[in-house]
Amino acid sequence: MIAICDMQFESTEAQCVMWQNLNKIMVNNGVPNPNFKGFMVDSTQTNWNTIRIAYGSGDASEPMVDKELTCFFHWSQSMDKHTKQHIKLGLQKK
């Protein structure tokens, strides 16, 4: 299943409403307790926090081991950002 929701504001409260409604739709269609293989969201912490609340322990600070994924695009952006921040310019290509 792929769920896409475009929001004007990236607040945890607004995103929780989306997941709660998706859960209701799944229950109404015979899927009461989904066990997703993983989640892929963009790198916004609000998105991860919401997923952890809705499908994890309920604690936004507690990661979901082996279920938090990212796409190659956002992984590459993160790698580039951290490389530039933490590796000397002359060593970055290595």
C-alpha positions as a printed NumPy array, in Angstrom:
array([[  0.   ,   0.   ,   0.   ],
       [  1.173,   3.497,  -0.74 ],
       [ -0.43 ,   6.434,   1.075],
       [  0.213,   9.945,  -0.171],
       [ -1.033,  13.073,   1.53 ],
       [  0.002,  16.606,   0.608],
       [ -0.276,  18.943,   3.591],
       [  0.099,  22.677,   3.914],
       [  1.591,  22.343,   7.392],
       [  3.905,  19.62 ,   8.615],
       [  2.634,  19.331,  12.164],
       [  2.481,  16.092,  14.099],
       [ -1.158,  16.731,  14.997],
       [ -2.249,  17.185,  11.359],
       [ -0.35 ,  14.115,  10.221],
       [ -1.807,  11.987,  13.028],
       [ -5.287,  12.827,  11.679],
       [ -4.262,  11.462,   8.262],
       [ -2.942,   8.18 ,   9.734],
       [ -5.974,   7.791,  12.015],
       [ -8.281,   8.162,   9.013],
       [ -6.188,   5.725,   6.968],
       [ -6.45 ,   3.223,   9.833],
       [-10.252,   3.603,   9.845],
       [-10.37 ,   2.978,   6.094],
       [ -8.231,  -0.143,   6.512],
       [-10.472,  -1.465,   9.316],
       [-13.546,  -0.86 ,   7.142],
       [-11.866,  -2.903,   4.395],
       [-10.915,  -5.882,   6.548],
       [ -7.388,  -4.886,   7.645],
       [ -7.747,  -4.149,  11.362],
       [ -4.117,  -4.479,  12.473],
       [ -1.692,  -3.626,   9.671],
       [  1.913,  -4.689,  10.144],
       [  3.81 ,  -2.572,   7.651],
       [  7.178,  -3.851,   6.489],
       [  8.593,  -0.332,   6.677],
       [  8.   ,   3.347,   6.184],
       [  9.659,   5.782,   3.8  ],
       [  9.137,   9.483,   4.375],
       [ 11.154,  12.528,   3.519],
       [ 13.724,  13.642,   6.029],
       [ 11.434,  15.91 ,   8.009],
       [ 11.541,  14.817,  11.656],
       [  7.83 ,  15.556,  12.042],
       [  7.053,  12.763,   9.561],
       [  9.13 ,  10.219,  11.482],
       [  7.662,  11.34 ,  14.805],
       [  4.137,  10.848,  13.504],
       [  4.888,   7.362,  12.155],
       [  6.457,   6.385,  15.493],
       [  3.351,   7.615,  17.333],
       [  0.864,   5.937,  14.985],
       [  2.627,   2.599,  14.38 ],
       [  5.491,   2.342,  16.837],
       [  5.552,   2.499,  20.596],
       [  3.613,   5.766,  20.68 ],
       [  6.789,   7.575,  21.76 ],
       [  8.09 ,   9.878,  19.009],
       [ 11.646,   9.668,  20.334],
       [ 11.797,   5.868,  20.102],
       [ 12.902,   4.643,  16.638],
       [ 11.172,   1.726,  14.923],
       [ 14.057,  -0.695,  14.406],
       [ 14.314,  -2.065,  10.844],
       [ 11.183,  -0.205,   9.72 ],
       [ 12.471,   3.313,   9.057],
       [ 13.601,   3.648,   5.463],
       [ 14.423,   6.503,   3.166],
       [ 14.69 ,   6.843,  -0.589],
       [ 17.996,   7.154,  -2.419],
       [ 17.345,  10.84 ,  -3.204],
       [ 16.973,  11.85 ,   0.444],
       [ 19.768,   9.517,   1.545],
       [ 22.077,  11.186,  -1.003],
       [ 21.074,  14.648,   0.183],
       [ 21.731,  13.693,   3.788],
       [ 25.08 ,  12.112,   2.928],
       [ 26.142,  15.231,   1.018],
       [ 25.049,  17.529,   3.851],
       [ 26.899,  15.545,   6.526],
       [ 29.984,  15.097,   4.359],
       [ 30.257,  18.852,   3.85 ],
       [ 29.673,  19.542,   7.553],
       [ 32.027,  16.966,   9.072],
       [ 34.759,  16.069,   6.555],
       [ 37.546,  18.406,   5.519],
       [ 37.191,  19.696,   1.963],
       [ 40.316,  17.902,   0.696],
       [ 39.046,  14.531,   1.997],
       [ 35.393,  14.691,   0.923],
       [ 35.778,  12.801,  -2.364],
       [ 37.392,   9.841,  -0.56 ]])
